[in-house]
Amino acid sequence: MSLLASGLIASIAVHATTPKYCASGADNVCFRFGIPQSSANSGTGNIYFQIQAPSTYSWVALGTGDQMKGSNMFVMYQDGSGNLTLSSRLGTGHSMPEEDTSSSAAALGLLAGSGVTNGVMVANVVCPNCETWNGGSLSLTDTASKWIAAWKSGPSLATTSKSASISQHDDHDQFQLDLTKATISSDSNPFLEADTEDPETGSGGGSNGGGGSDDPGDVVGPGNPFAPVIGGRRRDAALVAHSGIMTATFAALYPLGSMLMPLAGSWIAHAVWQTVAFLMMWIGFGLGIHVAQERNMLFNNTHTKLGTAIVFLLLVQPVLGIMHHKYFVKYRERGAVSYAHIWWGRILLILAVVNGGLGLKLTDASNSAVIAYCIVAAVCFGIYAIIKSWAIIRRGRQGGAHFRKSDNFTHQQRYPVGRQPYKPRNRV
């Protein structure tokens, strides 16, 4: 009896040191980690991790680092016969990670307890060489090791091929782990006891309402070795600010500022509004440069190249606006510089909105973020098109340029010395 009790206590002790993290934004996609004391002491050797997810996912991946580029990634999917395929892949950027076939590829092994049971995929994994790979390394005593996760819902891939093509993920997550708090005494599979848990709750008893993934950083054992990044999502303040400012500037502020002329007839209001938008654009641009430099994304992709070009090309727009205003005050009609000002702005606005979409793709934005961006852009530009069409129709009915009291022109501006009040020309 005492031997049985001692064995149970030892099993629980091992289990208690394999902390679990459930990804934010996913349905019970969870990970466990175990670092044998011998591996931690030597800096090399076996490490253990578990990937667990409902079988409604086409694939689930765990990776080292804080971005796909350079990540040592481990992709789990069904093999079609009730077992799992585990593929070691290298992240090369924002494209499908390819199987790592190099001599330094992770030598992953599936342990007892792995498979598909009761609609749950579980991969208990041992890796004897995951501390180094082609282009990166992992300290087994890192107190703030960085990890990423991604997943894709859908039908089973049903293949044993480790190089199988996988569709782009639905979403992703990022977190940090103190590996010193995942230390286990024995260099053996630490997850067999964990596999007896209820996959819906992440524990042997109790319930959280069926949403284990709603509480990212759920931990079994003392303390909390995890540090979710911005609530577990791979988003930092600078990136969020850059995205928000640039979306507001190009999808809302600039188009609304352009509409002030036909709506209010005030060039002063138009100029002030667009100046504010212009300054906001440069703030957003500076944040974007900062984010791109931190993530090694500066000028090695279309988004940063096109975005920089758009921002600097817009330096011409205020100059064209001033020239247009002076011409209009003098001749009471639009000239070539007027249309240059109008169409230069319109073309760059369209390019900027397209580039915003490229930015969302570059940062692996969630589907909901992409949909929200498209809705905002569509609504703002729809309103813009309606107002501009109305202005064109109104001008046509009025027979050309027309001043009103609300135009804010002084008498001197309306009728400069030496000129008579403007009369529309006879057009042939």
LONU-346346 format. One line per field, with one value per residue (C-alpha): z, y, x; residue number from 1. Coordinates in steps of 0.05 Angstrom, whole numbers. Layout:
# LONU-346346
c3	[Z  ...]
c2	[Y  ...]
c1	[X  ...]
resi	[NUM  ...]
This chain:
# LONU-346346
c3	[0  18  -48  -87  -51  -62  -137  -142  -107  -153  -214  -191  -177  -247  -276  -233  -266  -337  -344  -395  -440  -479  -540  -540  -595  -606  -582  -532  -569  -512  -502  -445  -433  -395  -390  -356  -302  -337  -402  -365  -330  -394  -440  -489  -491  -492  -484  -481  -505  -518  -571  -558  -600  -623  -686  -719  -734  -799  -768  -706  -700  -644  -659  -625  -627  -635  -710  -767  -799  -769  -725  -711  -722  -704  -743  -722  -766  -774  -817  -836  -796  -726  -713  -722  -767  -737  -785  -768  -809  -816  -818  -875  -868  -886  -930  -918  -875  -911  -882  -853  -886  -864  -819  -761  -769  -705  -694  -667  -636  -618  -549  -515  -508  -577  -625  -638  -585  -572  -621  -590  -623  -574  -594  -537  -566  -549  -584  -571  -611  -607  -573  -640  -712  -778  -761  -687  -617  -552  -482  -439  -379  -412  -363  -420  -479  -537  -572  -626  -643  -703  -724  -782  -775  -828  -851  -835  -880  -875  -896  -868  -911  -869  -928  -940  -962  -908  -917  -886  -812  -785  -728  -685  -616  -580  -509  -465  -420  -362  -378  -308  -282  -331  -303  -290  -251  -297  -370  -392  -419  -369  -402  -390  -326  -361  -415  -364  -359  -388  -453  -445  -377  -377  -308  -276  -245  -247  -308  -336  -380  -437  -459  -435  -488  -460  -403  -437  -392  -354  -311  -275  -219  -174  -199  -270  -316  -375  -397  -452  -500  -502  -476  -512  -580  -623  -623  -591  -576  -633  -684  -661  -660  -730  -758  -724  -744  -816  -824  -794  -837  -905  -899  -861  -849  -919  -954  -904  -911  -986  -977  -937  -1000  -1032  -965  -929  -986  -940  -965  -895  -863  -918  -909  -833  -834  -886  -848  -786  -828  -859  -790  -766  -827  -808  -737  -763  -812  -757  -716  -777  -787  -714  -719  -785  -757  -695  -737  -792  -843  -867  -943  -954  -972  -1014  -956  -928  -997  -1025  -959  -958  -1030  -1017  -956  -992  -1056  -1013  -996  -1064  -1046  -1000  -1053  -1107  -1060  -1049  -1124  -1138  -1088  -1116  -1187  -1168  -1130  -1190  -1247  -1212  -1245  -1242  -1282  -1296  -1227  -1196  -1230  -1213  -1140  -1142  -1179  -1146  -1080  -1104  -1135  -1073  -1028  -1067  -1066  -991  -977  -1018  -981  -915  -936  -952  -882  -850  -889  -871  -796  -800  -778  -758  -807  -763  -768  -844  -848  -803  -845  -909  -880  -855  -922  -963  -922  -922  -996  -1011  -975  -1011  -1079  -1064  -1040  -1099  -1149  -1117  -1122  -1196  -1211  -1171  -1209  -1275  -1257  -1235  -1300  -1272  -1213  -1162  -1100  -1039  -975  -940  -986  -938  -994  -978  -1027  -1046  -1060  -1100  -1143  -1145  -1169  -1244  -1255  -1262  -1226  -1259  -1312  -1339  -1407  -1466  -1480  -1550]
c2	[0  47  30  46  112  129  114  157  215  209  207  269  304  292  314  377  402  397  464  473  532  537  582  646  647  572  516  474  477  465  452  421  422  381  391  335  360  325  363  429  416  399  448  391  328  307  355  335  372  355  383  371  394  371  329  383  418  402  417  449  476  496  536  569  644  703  700  649  669  627  587  513  489  424  411  358  328  262  206  178  113  138  160  225  252  300  343  383  447  512  578  621  680  690  629  556  526  471  405  411  357  385  348  393  378  362  287  284  220  204  172  129  163  195  187  206  185  209  266  292  292  284  283  267  285  276  316  300  359  416  463  480  482  514  588  587  559  548  552  497  543  605  639  676  628  652  607  614  571  567  525  510  483  434  362  314  317  240  232  204  252  299  348  352  419  456  513  582  583  611  647  645  660  677  665  661  603  599  533  528  518  461  418  344  296  237  234  197  210  258  262  195  220  284  244  221  292  316  351  400  425  413  379  315  348  411  451  519  518  479  531  514  560  619  620  625  606  552  520  453  459  514  585  610  599  630  702  712  767  820  772  714  747  765  839  893  965  995  948  960  1036  1034  994  1037  1104  1085  1055  1117  1163  1131  1098  1155  1221  1235  1216  1255  1315  1313  1314  1379  1420  1399  1393  1456  1496  1517  1511  1530  1471  1426  1449  1443  1375  1347  1377  1338  1275  1289  1294  1231  1194  1210  1187  1121  1116  1124  1070  1025  1034  1017  953  932  941  900  843  845  863  931  936  861  857  894  927  966  985  1008  1042  1083  1103  1126  1167  1204  1214  1248  1302  1332  1336  1397  1435  1417  1438  1507  1516  1494  1543  1601  1584  1577  1644  1678  1647  1621  1553  1490  1483  1428  1435  1427  1360  1339  1353  1315  1253  1248  1243  1193  1146  1146  1135  1073  1046  1059  1020  961  966  963  896  873  895  853  793  807  806  745  785  745  737  782  838  831  833  894  930  915  938  1004  1018  1000  1043  1104  1100  1086  1150  1186  1163  1184  1254  1265  1242  1289  1346  1333  1331  1396  1432  1409  1438  1503  1511  1513  1542  1577  1616  1619  1659  1597  1593  1640  1682  1756  1808  1821  1746  1743  1803  1821  1890  1895  1837  1835  1784  1716  1698  1627  1620  1599  1528  1502]
c1	[0  56  92  29  21  95  88  26  60  121  76  39  105  129  63  62  125  99  63  8  -7  -73  -70  -111  -163  -164  -210  -170  -104  -55  19  60  135  185  260  299  347  404  391  385  451  489  454  439  397  325  268  195  134  61  14  -60  -120  -189  -189  -230  -164  -130  -62  -31  40  87  150  209  221  174  162  158  223  279  232  243  171  136  72  21  -33  -71  -43  -111  -106  -118  -47  -9  45  96  135  198  198  237  200  225  178  106  100  87  143  179  203  273  315  382  431  410  335  298  298  227  199  127  120  68  2  5  -53  -125  -175  -246  -238  -173  -105  -47  27  75  142  215  269  343  371  322  371  402  378  396  394  377  386  348  378  347  352  322  275  239  241  197  147  95  34  -12  -71  -119  -189  -213  -213  -157  -96  -95  -23  42  82  124  129  54  26  -13  -62  -50  -67  -132  -97  -35  -9  56  79  141  161  209  242  272  201  189  245  231  274  270  291  228  158  126  58  25  -7  -28  -64  -116  -143  -208  -188  -245  -222  -148  -154  -176  -237  -278  -299  -288  -349  -318  -269  -199  -169  -207  -158  -89  -32  -71  -18  -12  38  65  71  61  121  85  83  31  51  -4  -56  -24  -32  27  13  53  33  74  43  -28  -16  15  -43  -96  -65  -53  -122  -155  -112  -120  -188  -223  -186  -160  -226  -268  -221  -231  -306  -304  -298  -364  -399  -376  -346  -289  -218  -193  -229  -203  -131  -132  -164  -115  -56  -76  -83  -15  18  -18  9  81  69  42  99  150  117  117  191  203  161  193  263  247  220  272  218  243  248  248  174  122  86  145  171  104  85  149  139  67  86  142  101  48  98  79  5  7  47  -3  -59  -29  -18  -89  -118  -78  -99  -172  -174  -143  -183  -246  -239  -198  -134  -84  -53  -122  -133  -62  -77  -143  -120  -52  -88  -139  -88  -44  -104  -124  -53  -49  -113  -86  -20  -58  -84  -13  7  -47  -23  49  34  -12  -73  -134  -192  -235  -183  -181  -257  -261  -209  -246  -312  -283  -248  -310  -357  -311  -297  -370  -389  -332  -357  -428  -408  -361  -414  -464  -415  -402  -477  -488  -432  -462  -530  -499  -462  -391  -355  -400  -383  -426  -422  -397  -337  -300  -270  -261  -285  -213  -203  -267  -253  -178  -159  -162  -210  -285  -328  -322  -373  -376  -346  -386  -365  -368]
resi	[1  2  3  4  5  6  7  8  9  10  11  12  13  14  15  16  17  18  19  20  21  22  23  24  25  26  27  28  29  30  31  32  33  34  35  36  37  38  39  40  41  42  43  44  45  46  47  48  49  50  51  52  53  54  55  56  57  58  59  60  61  62  63  64  65  66  67  68  69  70  71  72  73  74  75  76  77  78  79  80  81  82  83  84  85  86  87  88  89  90  91  92  93  94  95  96  97  98  99  100  101  102  103  104  105  106  107  108  109  110  111  112  113  114  115  116  117  118  119  120  121  122  123  124  125  126  127  128  129  130  131  132  133  134  135  136  137  138  139  140  141  142  143  144  145  146  147  148  149  150  151  152  153  154  155  156  157  158  159  160  161  162  163  164  165  166  167  168  169  170  171  172  173  174  175  176  177  178  179  180  181  182  183  184  185  186  187  188  189  190  191  192  193  194  195  196  197  198  199  200  201  202  203  204  205  206  207  208  209  210  211  212  213  214  215  216  217  218  219  220  221  222  223  224  225  226  227  228  229  230  231  232  233  234  235  236  237  238  239  240  241  242  243  244  245  246  247  248  249  250  251  252  253  254  255  256  257  258  259  260  261  262  263  264  265  266  267  268  269  270  271  272  273  274  275  276  277  278  279  280  281  282  283  284  285  286  287  288  289  290  291  292  293  294  295  296  297  298  299  300  301  302  303  304  305  306  307  308  309  310  311  312  313  314  315  316  317  318  319  320  321  322  323  324  325  326  327  328  329  330  331  332  333  334  335  336  337  338  339  340  341  342  343  344  345  346  347  348  349  350  351  352  353  354  355  356  357  358  359  360  361  362  363  364  365  366  367  368  369  370  371  372  373  374  375  376  377  378  379  380  381  382  383  384  385  386  387  388  389  390  391  392  393  394  395  396  397  398  399  400  401  402  403  404  405  406  407  408  409  410  411  412  413  414  415  416  417  418  419  420  421  422  423  424  425  426  427  428]
